[in-house]
Amino acid sequence: MLWLTCPNCGRRPVEEFVFGGEVRAESDPILEPDEQDIDLVWMFDNPDGLTTERWFHVAGCGRWTTIRRDTSIDVEVS
């Protein structure tokens, strides 16, 4: 099971969180507004290895947190 560390509540199971998306670097600008929305909401890199993600602690303190995770072994890293 994946465990995430909430800065307010401590180490909690992933089921208490809602995935908010990858923290991505700025890419080349997309000029078409509809394409911008699709890119922002649906296009994820999904890398194998280290990634930075946003998670919302819905069943706890109700705050957002940024997590570094190794997707190849599905664990949070510090």
mmCIF file of the N, C-alpha and C atoms, coordinates in Angstrom:
data_MODEL
# 
_entry.id   MODEL 
# 
loop_
_atom_site.group_PDB 
_atom_site.id 
_atom_site.type_symbol 
_atom_site.label_atom_id 
_atom_site.label_alt_id 
_atom_site.label_comp_id 
_atom_site.label_asym_id 
_atom_site.label_entity_id 
_atom_site.label_seq_id 
_atom_site.pdbx_PDB_ins_code 
_atom_site.Cartn_x 
_atom_site.Cartn_y 
_atom_site.Cartn_z 
_atom_site.occupancy 
_atom_site.B_iso_or_equiv 
_atom_site.pdbx_formal_charge 
_atom_site.auth_seq_id 
_atom_site.auth_comp_id 
_atom_site.auth_asym_id 
_atom_site.auth_atom_id 
_atom_site.pdbx_PDB_model_num 
ATOM 1   N N  . MET A 1 1  ? 0.841   -1.169 0.000   1.00 0.00 ? 1  MET A N  1 
ATOM 2   C CA . MET A 1 1  ? 0.000   0.000  0.000   1.00 0.00 ? 1  MET A CA 1 
ATOM 3   C C  . MET A 1 1  ? 0.891   1.238  0.000   1.00 0.00 ? 1  MET A C  1 
ATOM 4   N N  . LEU A 1 2  ? 0.483   2.241  -0.749  1.00 0.00 ? 2  LEU A N  1 
ATOM 5   C CA . LEU A 1 2  ? 1.205   3.504  -0.791  1.00 0.00 ? 2  LEU A CA 1 
ATOM 6   C C  . LEU A 1 2  ? 0.805   4.364  0.399   1.00 0.00 ? 2  LEU A C  1 
ATOM 7   N N  . TRP A 1 3  ? 1.792   4.897  1.098   1.00 0.00 ? 3  TRP A N  1 
ATOM 8   C CA . TRP A 1 3  ? 1.576   5.812  2.219   1.00 0.00 ? 3  TRP A CA 1 
ATOM 9   C C  . TRP A 1 3  ? 2.169   7.155  1.845   1.00 0.00 ? 3  TRP A C  1 
ATOM 10  N N  . LEU A 1 4  ? 1.446   8.230  2.142   1.00 0.00 ? 4  LEU A N  1 
ATOM 11  C CA . LEU A 1 4  ? 1.912   9.583  1.876   1.00 0.00 ? 4  LEU A CA 1 
ATOM 12  C C  . LEU A 1 4  ? 2.033   10.337 3.190   1.00 0.00 ? 4  LEU A C  1 
ATOM 13  N N  . THR A 1 5  ? 2.967   11.278 3.246   1.00 0.00 ? 5  THR A N  1 
ATOM 14  C CA . THR A 1 5  ? 3.176   12.052 4.463   1.00 0.00 ? 5  THR A CA 1 
ATOM 15  C C  . THR A 1 5  ? 2.509   13.409 4.317   1.00 0.00 ? 5  THR A C  1 
ATOM 16  N N  . CYS A 1 6  ? 1.476   13.629 5.125   1.00 0.00 ? 6  CYS A N  1 
ATOM 17  C CA . CYS A 1 6  ? 0.804   14.921 5.185   1.00 0.00 ? 6  CYS A CA 1 
ATOM 18  C C  . CYS A 1 6  ? 1.566   15.783 6.188   1.00 0.00 ? 6  CYS A C  1 
ATOM 19  N N  . PRO A 1 7  ? 1.897   17.028 5.848   1.00 0.00 ? 7  PRO A N  1 
ATOM 20  C CA . PRO A 1 7  ? 2.642   17.861 6.797   1.00 0.00 ? 7  PRO A CA 1 
ATOM 21  C C  . PRO A 1 7  ? 1.846   18.185 8.059   1.00 0.00 ? 7  PRO A C  1 
ATOM 22  N N  . ASN A 1 8  ? 0.532   18.049 7.999   1.00 0.00 ? 8  ASN A N  1 
ATOM 23  C CA . ASN A 1 8  ? -0.308  18.346 9.162   1.00 0.00 ? 8  ASN A CA 1 
ATOM 24  C C  . ASN A 1 8  ? -0.705  17.103 9.949   1.00 0.00 ? 8  ASN A C  1 
ATOM 25  N N  . CYS A 1 9  ? -0.961  16.000 9.252   1.00 0.00 ? 9  CYS A N  1 
ATOM 26  C CA . CYS A 1 9  ? -1.516  14.803 9.890   1.00 0.00 ? 9  CYS A CA 1 
ATOM 27  C C  . CYS A 1 9  ? -0.518  13.656 10.025  1.00 0.00 ? 9  CYS A C  1 
ATOM 28  N N  . GLY A 1 10 ? 0.644   13.766 9.389   1.00 0.00 ? 10 GLY A N  1 
ATOM 29  C CA . GLY A 1 10 ? 1.628   12.688 9.437   1.00 0.00 ? 10 GLY A CA 1 
ATOM 30  C C  . GLY A 1 10 ? 1.425   11.686 8.319   1.00 0.00 ? 10 GLY A C  1 
ATOM 31  N N  . ARG A 1 11 ? 1.993   10.509 8.497   1.00 0.00 ? 11 ARG A N  1 
ATOM 32  C CA . ARG A 1 11 ? 1.961   9.460  7.471   1.00 0.00 ? 11 ARG A CA 1 
ATOM 33  C C  . ARG A 1 11 ? 0.570   8.823  7.436   1.00 0.00 ? 11 ARG A C  1 
ATOM 34  N N  . ARG A 1 12 ? -0.046  8.846  6.245   1.00 0.00 ? 12 ARG A N  1 
ATOM 35  C CA . ARG A 1 12 ? -1.422  8.362  6.084   1.00 0.00 ? 12 ARG A CA 1 
ATOM 36  C C  . ARG A 1 12 ? -1.532  7.504  4.824   1.00 0.00 ? 12 ARG A C  1 
ATOM 37  N N  . PRO A 1 13 ? -2.512  6.577  4.748   1.00 0.00 ? 13 PRO A N  1 
ATOM 38  C CA . PRO A 1 13 ? -2.683  5.749  3.545   1.00 0.00 ? 13 PRO A CA 1 
ATOM 39  C C  . PRO A 1 13 ? -3.188  6.589  2.365   1.00 0.00 ? 13 PRO A C  1 
ATOM 40  N N  . VAL A 1 14 ? -2.822  6.196  1.169   1.00 0.00 ? 14 VAL A N  1 
ATOM 41  C CA . VAL A 1 14 ? -3.154  6.944  -0.040  1.00 0.00 ? 14 VAL A CA 1 
ATOM 42  C C  . VAL A 1 14 ? -4.667  7.072  -0.236  1.00 0.00 ? 14 VAL A C  1 
ATOM 43  N N  . GLU A 1 15 ? -5.445  6.169  0.315   1.00 0.00 ? 15 GLU A N  1 
ATOM 44  C CA . GLU A 1 15 ? -6.906  6.222  0.161   1.00 0.00 ? 15 GLU A CA 1 
ATOM 45  C C  . GLU A 1 15 ? -7.506  7.487  0.770   1.00 0.00 ? 15 GLU A C  1 
ATOM 46  N N  . GLU A 1 16 ? -6.779  8.160  1.660   1.00 0.00 ? 16 GLU A N  1 
ATOM 47  C CA . GLU A 1 16 ? -7.270  9.398  2.266   1.00 0.00 ? 16 GLU A CA 1 
ATOM 48  C C  . GLU A 1 16 ? -7.039  10.612 1.371   1.00 0.00 ? 16 GLU A C  1 
ATOM 49  N N  . PHE A 1 17 ? -6.327  10.427 0.257   1.00 0.00 ? 17 PHE A N  1 
ATOM 50  C CA . PHE A 1 17 ? -5.943  11.536 -0.606  1.00 0.00 ? 17 PHE A CA 1 
ATOM 51  C C  . PHE A 1 17 ? -6.608  11.444 -1.971  1.00 0.00 ? 17 PHE A C  1 
ATOM 52  N N  . VAL A 1 18 ? -6.691  12.582 -2.639  1.00 0.00 ? 18 VAL A N  1 
ATOM 53  C CA . VAL A 1 18 ? -7.141  12.650 -4.028  1.00 0.00 ? 18 VAL A CA 1 
ATOM 54  C C  . VAL A 1 18 ? -5.982  13.202 -4.839  1.00 0.00 ? 18 VAL A C  1 
ATOM 55  N N  . PHE A 1 19 ? -5.668  12.531 -5.947  1.00 0.00 ? 19 PHE A N  1 
ATOM 56  C CA . PHE A 1 19 ? -4.561  12.934 -6.800  1.00 0.00 ? 19 PHE A CA 1 
ATOM 57  C C  . PHE A 1 19 ? -4.895  14.249 -7.484  1.00 0.00 ? 19 PHE A C  1 
ATOM 58  N N  . GLY A 1 20 ? -3.976  15.205 -7.406  1.00 0.00 ? 20 GLY A N  1 
ATOM 59  C CA . GLY A 1 20 ? -4.200  16.515 -8.002  1.00 0.00 ? 20 GLY A CA 1 
ATOM 60  C C  . GLY A 1 20 ? -3.410  16.752 -9.269  1.00 0.00 ? 20 GLY A C  1 
ATOM 61  N N  . GLY A 1 21 ? -2.537  15.831 -9.629  1.00 0.00 ? 21 GLY A N  1 
ATOM 62  C CA . GLY A 1 21 ? -1.790  15.966 -10.868 1.00 0.00 ? 21 GLY A CA 1 
ATOM 63  C C  . GLY A 1 21 ? -0.300  16.127 -10.647 1.00 0.00 ? 21 GLY A C  1 
ATOM 64  N N  . GLU A 1 22 ? 0.414   15.981 -11.734 1.00 0.00 ? 22 GLU A N  1 
ATOM 65  C CA . GLU A 1 22 ? 1.867   16.136 -11.716 1.00 0.00 ? 22 GLU A CA 1 
ATOM 66  C C  . GLU A 1 22 ? 2.214   17.616 -11.652 1.00 0.00 ? 22 GLU A C  1 
ATOM 67  N N  . VAL A 1 23 ? 3.303   17.932 -10.996 1.00 0.00 ? 23 VAL A N  1 
ATOM 68  C CA . VAL A 1 23 ? 3.859   19.276 -11.060 1.00 0.00 ? 23 VAL A CA 1 
ATOM 69  C C  . VAL A 1 23 ? 4.798   19.255 -12.253 1.00 0.00 ? 23 VAL A C  1 
ATOM 70  N N  . ARG A 1 24 ? 4.426   19.979 -13.296 1.00 0.00 ? 24 ARG A N  1 
ATOM 71  C CA . ARG A 1 24 ? 5.172   19.915 -14.546 1.00 0.00 ? 24 ARG A CA 1 
ATOM 72  C C  . ARG A 1 24 ? 5.880   21.231 -14.833 1.00 0.00 ? 24 ARG A C  1 
ATOM 73  N N  . ALA A 1 25 ? 6.975   21.124 -15.530 1.00 0.00 ? 25 ALA A N  1 
ATOM 74  C CA . ALA A 1 25 ? 7.689   22.305 -15.987 1.00 0.00 ? 25 ALA A CA 1 
ATOM 75  C C  . ALA A 1 25 ? 6.876   22.966 -17.100 1.00 0.00 ? 25 ALA A C  1 
ATOM 76  N N  . GLU A 1 26 ? 7.043   24.250 -17.244 1.00 0.00 ? 26 GLU A N  1 
ATOM 77  C CA . GLU A 1 26 ? 6.363   24.966 -18.317 1.00 0.00 ? 26 GLU A CA 1 
ATOM 78  C C  . GLU A 1 26 ? 6.854   24.460 -19.669 1.00 0.00 ? 26 GLU A C  1 
ATOM 79  N N  . SER A 1 27 ? 5.913   24.191 -20.557 1.00 0.00 ? 27 SER A N  1 
ATOM 80  C CA . SER A 1 27 ? 6.277   23.741 -21.897 1.00 0.00 ? 27 SER A CA 1 
ATOM 81  C C  . SER A 1 27 ? 6.081   24.892 -22.881 1.00 0.00 ? 27 SER A C  1 
ATOM 82  N N  . ASP A 1 28 ? 6.313   24.615 -24.135 1.00 0.00 ? 28 ASP A N  1 
ATOM 83  C CA . ASP A 1 28 ? 6.082   25.630 -25.160 1.00 0.00 ? 28 ASP A CA 1 
ATOM 84  C C  . ASP A 1 28 ? 4.612   26.051 -25.114 1.00 0.00 ? 28 ASP A C  1 
ATOM 85  N N  . PRO A 1 29 ? 4.344   27.331 -25.282 1.00 0.00 ? 29 PRO A N  1 
ATOM 86  C CA . PRO A 1 29 ? 2.959   27.788 -25.184 1.00 0.00 ? 29 PRO A CA 1 
ATOM 87  C C  . PRO A 1 29 ? 2.077   27.223 -26.294 1.00 0.00 ? 29 PRO A C  1 
ATOM 88  N N  . ILE A 1 30 ? 0.879   26.844 -25.917 1.00 0.00 ? 30 ILE A N  1 
ATOM 89  C CA . ILE A 1 30 ? -0.134  26.394 -26.872 1.00 0.00 ? 30 ILE A CA 1 
ATOM 90  C C  . ILE A 1 30 ? -1.086  27.571 -27.054 1.00 0.00 ? 30 ILE A C  1 
ATOM 91  N N  . LEU A 1 31 ? -1.303  27.983 -28.273 1.00 0.00 ? 31 LEU A N  1 
ATOM 92  C CA . LEU A 1 31 ? -2.076  29.197 -28.524 1.00 0.00 ? 31 LEU A CA 1 
ATOM 93  C C  . LEU A 1 31 ? -3.581  28.956 -28.589 1.00 0.00 ? 31 LEU A C  1 
ATOM 94  N N  . GLU A 1 32 ? -4.007  27.790 -29.003 1.00 0.00 ? 32 GLU A N  1 
ATOM 95  C CA . GLU A 1 32 ? -5.430  27.480 -29.126 1.00 0.00 ? 32 GLU A CA 1 
ATOM 96  C C  . GLU A 1 32 ? -6.013  27.203 -27.727 1.00 0.00 ? 32 GLU A C  1 
ATOM 97  N N  . PRO A 1 33 ? -7.031  27.984 -27.277 1.00 0.00 ? 33 PRO A N  1 
ATOM 98  C CA . PRO A 1 33 ? -7.570  27.825 -25.914 1.00 0.00 ? 33 PRO A CA 1 
ATOM 99  C C  . PRO A 1 33 ? -8.077  26.417 -25.597 1.00 0.00 ? 33 PRO A C  1 
ATOM 100 N N  . ASP A 1 34 ? -8.783  25.765 -26.542 1.00 0.00 ? 34 ASP A N  1 
ATOM 101 C CA . ASP A 1 34 ? -9.293  24.412 -26.283 1.00 0.00 ? 34 ASP A CA 1 
ATOM 102 C C  . ASP A 1 34 ? -8.149  23.421 -26.115 1.00 0.00 ? 34 ASP A C  1 
ATOM 103 N N  . GLU A 1 35 ? -7.108  23.556 -26.918 1.00 0.00 ? 35 GLU A N  1 
ATOM 104 C CA . GLU A 1 35 ? -5.950  22.671 -26.804 1.00 0.00 ? 35 GLU A CA 1 
ATOM 105 C C  . GLU A 1 35 ? -5.201  22.914 -25.493 1.00 0.00 ? 35 GLU A C  1 
ATOM 106 N N  . GLN A 1 36 ? -5.178  24.157 -25.017 1.00 0.00 ? 36 GLN A N  1 
ATOM 107 C CA . GLN A 1 36 ? -4.546  24.468 -23.728 1.00 0.00 ? 36 GLN A CA 1 
ATOM 108 C C  . GLN A 1 36 ? -5.259  23.707 -22.609 1.00 0.00 ? 36 GLN A C  1 
ATOM 109 N N  . ASP A 1 37 ? -6.594  23.742 -22.615 1.00 0.00 ? 37 ASP A N  1 
ATOM 110 C CA . ASP A 1 37 ? -7.368  23.061 -21.576 1.00 0.00 ? 37 ASP A CA 1 
ATOM 111 C C  . ASP A 1 37 ? -7.137  21.560 -21.601 1.00 0.00 ? 37 ASP A C  1 
ATOM 112 N N  . ILE A 1 38 ? -7.151  20.963 -22.772 1.00 0.00 ? 38 ILE A N  1 
ATOM 113 C CA . ILE A 1 38 ? -6.930  19.517 -22.894 1.00 0.00 ? 38 ILE A CA 1 
ATOM 114 C C  . ILE A 1 38 ? -5.541  19.152 -22.395 1.00 0.00 ? 38 ILE A C  1 
ATOM 115 N N  . ASP A 1 39 ? -4.552  19.927 -22.786 1.00 0.00 ? 39 ASP A N  1 
ATOM 116 C CA . ASP A 1 39 ? -3.178  19.656 -22.369 1.00 0.00 ? 39 ASP A CA 1 
ATOM 117 C C  . ASP A 1 39 ? -3.032  19.756 -20.855 1.00 0.00 ? 39 ASP A C  1 
ATOM 118 N N  . LEU A 1 40 ? -3.608  20.790 -20.257 1.00 0.00 ? 40 LEU A N  1 
ATOM 119 C CA . LEU A 1 40 ? -3.489  21.012 -18.819 1.00 0.00 ? 40 LEU A CA 1 
ATOM 120 C C  . LEU A 1 40 ? -4.176  19.922 -18.001 1.00 0.00 ? 40 LEU A C  1 
ATOM 121 N N  . VAL A 1 41 ? -5.350  19.514 -18.440 1.00 0.00 ? 41 VAL A N  1 
ATOM 122 C CA . VAL A 1 41 ? -6.153  18.573 -17.645 1.00 0.00 ? 41 VAL A CA 1 
ATOM 123 C C  . VAL A 1 41 ? -5.831  17.108 -17.922 1.00 0.00 ? 41 VAL A C  1 
ATOM 124 N N  . TRP A 1 42 ? -5.562  16.748 -19.164 1.00 0.00 ? 42 TRP A N  1 
ATOM 125 C CA . TRP A 1 42 ? -5.489  15.333 -19.522 1.00 0.00 ? 42 TRP A CA 1 
ATOM 126 C C  . TRP A 1 42 ? -4.123  14.804 -19.909 1.00 0.00 ? 42 TRP A C  1 
ATOM 127 N N  . MET A 1 43 ? -3.181  15.629 -20.262 1.00 0.00 ? 43 MET A N  1 
ATOM 128 C CA . MET A 1 43 ? -1.903  15.140 -20.771 1.00 0.00 ? 43 MET A CA 1 
ATOM 129 C C  . MET A 1 43 ? -0.855  15.100 -19.663 1.00 0.00 ? 43 MET A C  1 
ATOM 130 N N  . PHE A 1 44 ? -0.583  13.903 -19.172 1.00 0.00 ? 44 PHE A N  1 
ATOM 131 C CA . PHE A 1 44 ? 0.408   13.709 -18.128 1.00 0.00 ? 44 PHE A CA 1 
ATOM 132 C C  . PHE A 1 44 ? 1.627   12.999 -18.705 1.00 0.00 ? 44 PHE A C  1 
ATOM 133 N N  . ASP A 1 45 ? 2.792   13.258 -18.118 1.00 0.00 ? 45 ASP A N  1 
ATOM 134 C CA . ASP A 1 45 ? 4.014   12.612 -18.573 1.00 0.00 ? 45 ASP A CA 1 
ATOM 135 C C  . ASP A 1 45 ? 4.092   11.161 -18.106 1.00 0.00 ? 45 ASP A C  1 
ATOM 136 N N  . ASN A 1 46 ? 3.598   10.877 -16.894 1.00 0.00 ? 46 ASN A N  1 
ATOM 137 C CA . ASN A 1 46 ? 3.620   9.541  -16.309 1.00 0.00 ? 46 ASN A CA 1 
ATOM 138 C C  . ASN A 1 46 ? 5.011   8.903  -16.405 1.00 0.00 ? 46 ASN A C  1 
ATOM 139 N N  . PRO A 1 47 ? 6.027   9.557  -15.831 1.00 0.00 ? 47 PRO A N  1 
ATOM 140 C CA . PRO A 1 47 ? 7.393   9.039  -15.946 1.00 0.00 ? 47 PRO A CA 1 
ATOM 141 C C  . PRO A 1 47 ? 7.613   7.788  -15.094 1.00 0.00 ? 47 PRO A C  1 
ATOM 142 N N  . ASP A 1 48 ? 8.560   6.986  -15.501 1.00 0.00 ? 48 ASP A N  1 
ATOM 143 C CA . ASP A 1 48 ? 8.983   5.840  -14.703 1.00 0.00 ? 48 ASP A CA 1 
ATOM 144 C C  . ASP A 1 48 ? 10.192  6.298  -13.891 1.00 0.00 ? 48 ASP A C  1 
ATOM 145 N N  . GLY A 1 49 ? 9.979   6.531  -12.625 1.00 0.00 ? 49 GLY A N  1 
ATOM 146 C CA . GLY A 1 49 ? 11.043  7.050  -11.764 1.00 0.00 ? 49 GLY A CA 1 
ATOM 147 C C  . GLY A 1 49 ? 10.526  8.191  -10.911 1.00 0.00 ? 49 GLY A C  1 
ATOM 148 N N  . LEU A 1 50 ? 11.397  9.133  -10.596 1.00 0.00 ? 50 LEU A N  1 
ATOM 149 C CA . LEU A 1 50 ? 11.040  10.232 -9.709  1.00 0.00 ? 50 LEU A CA 1 
ATOM 150 C C  . LEU A 1 50 ? 10.089  11.219 -10.372 1.00 0.00 ? 50 LEU A C  1 
ATOM 151 N N  . THR A 1 51 ? 9.070   11.614 -9.631  1.00 0.00 ? 51 THR A N  1 
ATOM 152 C CA . THR A 1 51 ? 8.112   12.603 -10.098 1.00 0.00 ? 51 THR A CA 1 
ATOM 153 C C  . THR A 1 51 ? 7.660   13.443 -8.902  1.00 0.00 ? 51 THR A C  1 
ATOM 154 N N  . THR A 1 52 ? 7.171   14.637 -9.175  1.00 0.00 ? 52 THR A N  1 
ATOM 155 C CA . THR A 1 52 ? 6.617   15.506 -8.149  1.00 0.00 ? 52 THR A CA 1 
ATOM 156 C C  . THR A 1 52 ? 5.130   15.647 -8.428  1.00 0.00 ? 52 THR A C  1 
ATOM 157 N N  . GLU A 1 53 ? 4.299   15.428 -7.404  1.00 0.00 ? 53 GLU A N  1 
ATOM 158 C CA . GLU A 1 53 ? 2.852   15.410 -7.580  1.00 0.00 ? 53 GLU A CA 1 
ATOM 159 C C  . GLU A 1 53 ? 2.170   16.232 -6.498  1.00 0.00 ? 53 GLU A C  1 
ATOM 160 N N  . ARG A 1 54 ? 0.953   16.672 -6.796  1.00 0.00 ? 54 ARG A N  1 
ATOM 161 C CA . ARG A 1 54 ? 0.120   17.363 -5.825  1.00 0.00 ? 54 ARG A CA 1 
ATOM 162 C C  . ARG A 1 54 ? -0.980  16.399 -5.371  1.00 0.00 ? 54 ARG A C  1 
ATOM 163 N N  . TRP A 1 55 ? -1.230  16.353 -4.069  1.00 0.00 ? 55 TRP A N  1 
ATOM 164 C CA . TRP A 1 55 ? -2.257  15.492 -3.490  1.00 0.00 ? 55 TRP A CA 1 
ATOM 165 C C  . TRP A 1 55 ? -3.087  16.317 -2.510  1.00 0.00 ? 55 TRP A C  1 
ATOM 166 N N  . PHE A 1 56 ? -4.395  16.059 -2.479  1.00 0.00 ? 56 PHE A N  1 
ATOM 167 C CA . PHE A 1 56 ? -5.310  16.746 -1.568  1.00 0.00 ? 56 PHE A CA 1 
ATOM 168 C C  . PHE A 1 56 ? -5.752  15.766 -0.488  1.00 0.00 ? 56 PHE A C  1 
ATOM 169 N N  . HIS A 1 57 ? -5.547  16.144 0.776   1.00 0.00 ? 57 HIS A N  1 
ATOM 170 C CA . HIS A 1 57 ? -5.886  15.260 1.898   1.00 0.00 ? 57 HIS A CA 1 
ATOM 171 C C  . HIS A 1 57 ? -7.367  15.424 2.245   1.00 0.00 ? 57 HIS A C  1 
ATOM 172 N N  . VAL A 1 58 ? -8.204  14.757 1.465   1.00 0.00 ? 58 VAL A N  1 
ATOM 173 C CA . VAL A 1 58 ? -9.650  14.897 1.568   1.00 0.00 ? 58 VAL A CA 1 
ATOM 174 C C  . VAL A 1 58 ? -10.206 14.286 2.861   1.00 0.00 ? 58 VAL A C  1 
ATOM 175 N N  . ALA A 1 59 ? -9.633  13.190 3.350   1.00 0.00 ? 59 ALA A N  1 
ATOM 176 C CA . ALA A 1 59 ? -10.147 12.520 4.555   1.00 0.00 ? 59 ALA A CA 1 
ATOM 177 C C  . ALA A 1 59 ? -9.375  12.935 5.800   1.00 0.00 ? 59 ALA A C  1 
ATOM 178 N N  . GLY A 1 60 ? -8.661  14.035 5.710   1.00 0.00 ? 60 GLY A N  1 
ATOM 179 C CA . GLY A 1 60 ? -7.875  14.504 6.849   1.00 0.00 ? 60 GLY A CA 1 
ATOM 180 C C  . GLY A 1 60 ? -8.041  15.997 7.027   1.00 0.00 ? 60 GLY A C  1 
ATOM 181 N N  . CYS A 1 61 ? -6.950  16.728 6.891   1.00 0.00 ? 61 CYS A N  1 
ATOM 182 C CA . CYS A 1 61 ? -6.926  18.163 7.184   1.00 0.00 ? 61 CYS A CA 1 
ATOM 183 C C  . CYS A 1 61 ? -7.518  19.029 6.080   1.00 0.00 ? 61 CYS A C  1 
ATOM 184 N N  . GLY A 1 62 ? -7.766  18.448 4.893   1.00 0.00 ? 62 GLY A N  1 
ATOM 185 C CA . GLY A 1 62 ? -8.346  19.224 3.809   1.00 0.00 ? 62 GLY A CA 1 
ATOM 186 C C  . GLY A 1 62 ? -7.382  20.208 3.173   1.00 0.00 ? 62 GLY A C  1 
ATOM 187 N N  . ARG A 1 63 ? -6.112  19.840 3.129   1.00 0.00 ? 63 ARG A N  1 
ATOM 188 C CA . ARG A 1 63 ? -5.093  20.715 2.541   1.00 0.00 ? 63 ARG A CA 1 
ATOM 189 C C  . ARG A 1 63 ? -4.342  19.998 1.429   1.00 0.00 ? 63 ARG A C  1 
ATOM 190 N N  . TRP A 1 64 ? -3.757  20.806 0.543   1.00 0.00 ? 64 TRP A N  1 
ATOM 191 C CA . TRP A 1 64 ? -2.922  20.299 -0.533  1.00 0.00 ? 64 TRP A CA 1 
ATOM 192 C C  . TRP A 1 64 ? -1.511  20.085 -0.025  1.00 0.00 ? 64 TRP A C  1 
ATOM 193 N N  . THR A 1 65 ? -0.830  19.075 -0.571  1.00 0.00 ? 65 THR A N  1 
ATOM 194 C CA . THR A 1 65 ? 0.574   18.840 -0.267  1.00 0.00 ? 65 THR A CA 1 
ATOM 195 C C  . THR A 1 65 ? 1.296   18.402 -1.538  1.00 0.00 ? 65 THR A C  1 
ATOM 196 N N  . THR A 1 66 ? 2.569   18.687 -1.599  1.00 0.00 ? 66 THR A N  1 
ATOM 197 C CA . THR A 1 66 ? 3.394   18.278 -2.739  1.00 0.00 ? 66 THR A CA 1 
ATOM 198 C C  . THR A 1 66 ? 4.244   17.089 -2.311  1.00 0.00 ? 66 THR A C  1 
ATOM 199 N N  . ILE A 1 67 ? 4.191   16.026 -3.084  1.00 0.00 ? 67 ILE A N  1 
ATOM 200 C CA . ILE A 1 67 ? 4.858   14.761 -2.757  1.00 0.00 ? 67 ILE A CA 1 
ATOM 201 C C  . ILE A 1 67 ? 5.859   14.420 -3.860  1.00 0.00 ? 67 ILE A C  1 
ATOM 202 N N  . ARG A 1 68 ? 7.053   13.966 -3.489  1.00 0.00 ? 68 ARG A N  1 
ATOM 203 C CA . ARG A 1 68 ? 8.016   13.381 -4.445  1.00 0.00 ? 68 ARG A CA 1 
ATOM 204 C C  . ARG A 1 68 ? 7.837   11.873 -4.352  1.00 0.00 ? 68 ARG A C  1 
ATOM 205 N N  . ARG A 1 69 ? 7.620   11.227 -5.502  1.00 0.00 ? 69 ARG A N  1 
ATOM 206 C CA . ARG A 1 69 ? 7.329   9.798  -5.504  1.00 0.00 ? 69 ARG A CA 1 
ATOM 207 C C  . ARG A 1 69 ? 8.136   9.112  -6.581  1.00 0.00 ? 69 ARG A C  1 
ATOM 208 N N  . ASP A 1 70 ? 8.607   7.904  -6.273  1.00 0.00 ? 70 ASP A N  1 
ATOM 209 C CA . ASP A 1 70 ? 9.278   7.053  -7.254  1.00 0.00 ? 70 ASP A CA 1 
ATOM 210 C C  . ASP A 1 70 ? 8.224   6.110  -7.818  1.00 0.00 ? 70 ASP A C  1 
ATOM 211 N N  . THR A 1 71 ? 7.804   6.355  -9.049  1.00 0.00 ? 71 THR A N  1 
ATOM 212 C CA . THR A 1 71 ? 6.727   5.560  -9.637  1.00 0.00 ? 71 THR A CA 1 
ATOM 213 C C  . THR A 1 71 ? 7.148   4.147  -10.001 1.00 0.00 ? 71 THR A C  1 
ATOM 214 N N  . SER A 1 72 ? 8.447   3.907  -10.127 1.00 0.00 ? 72 SER A N  1 
ATOM 215 C CA . SER A 1 72 ? 8.897   2.562  -10.487 1.00 0.00 ? 72 SER A CA 1 
ATOM 216 C C  . SER A 1 72 ? 8.705   1.575  -9.343  1.00 0.00 ? 72 SER A C  1 
ATOM 217 N N  . ILE A 1 73 ? 8.737   2.063  -8.090  1.00 0.00 ? 73 ILE A N  1 
ATOM 218 C CA . ILE A 1 73 ? 8.516   1.185  -6.937  1.00 0.00 ? 73 ILE A CA 1 
ATOM 219 C C  . ILE A 1 73 ? 7.334   1.661  -6.096  1.00 0.00 ? 73 ILE A C  1 
ATOM 220 N N  . ASP A 1 74 ? 6.659   2.734  -6.532  1.00 0.00 ? 74 ASP A N  1 
ATOM 221 C CA . ASP A 1 74 ? 5.454   3.278  -5.912  1.00 0.00 ? 74 ASP A CA 1 
ATOM 222 C C  . ASP A 1 74 ? 5.634   3.595  -4.434  1.00 0.00 ? 74 ASP A C  1 
ATOM 223 N N  . VAL A 1 75 ? 6.657   4.400  -4.127  1.00 0.00 ? 75 VAL A N  1 
ATOM 224 C CA . VAL A 1 75 ? 6.876   4.858  -2.750  1.00 0.00 ? 75 VAL A CA 1 
ATOM 225 C C  . VAL A 1 75 ? 7.202   6.347  -2.759  1.00 0.00 ? 75 VAL A C  1 
ATOM 226 N N  . GLU A 1 76 ? 6.850   7.003  -1.667  1.00 0.00 ? 76 GLU A N  1 
ATOM 227 C CA . GLU A 1 76 ? 7.200   8.406  -1.483  1.00 0.00 ? 76 GLU A CA 1 
ATOM 228 C C  . GLU A 1 76 ? 8.692   8.486  -1.135  1.00 0.00 ? 76 GLU A C  1 
ATOM 229 N N  . VAL A 1 77 ? 9.359   9.483  -1.671  1.00 0.00 ? 77 VAL A N  1 
ATOM 230 C CA . VAL A 1 77 ? 10.777  9.704  -1.350  1.00 0.00 ? 77 VAL A CA 1 
ATOM 231 C C  . VAL A 1 77 ? 10.923  11.091 -0.742  1.00 0.00 ? 77 VAL A C  1 
ATOM 232 N N  . SER A 1 78 ? 11.931  11.265 0.093   1.00 0.00 ? 78 SER A N  1 
ATOM 233 C CA . SER A 1 78 ? 12.125  12.567 0.718   1.00 0.00 ? 78 SER A CA 1 
ATOM 234 C C  . SER A 1 78 ? 13.054  13.427 -0.077  1.00 0.00 ? 78 SER A C  1 
# 
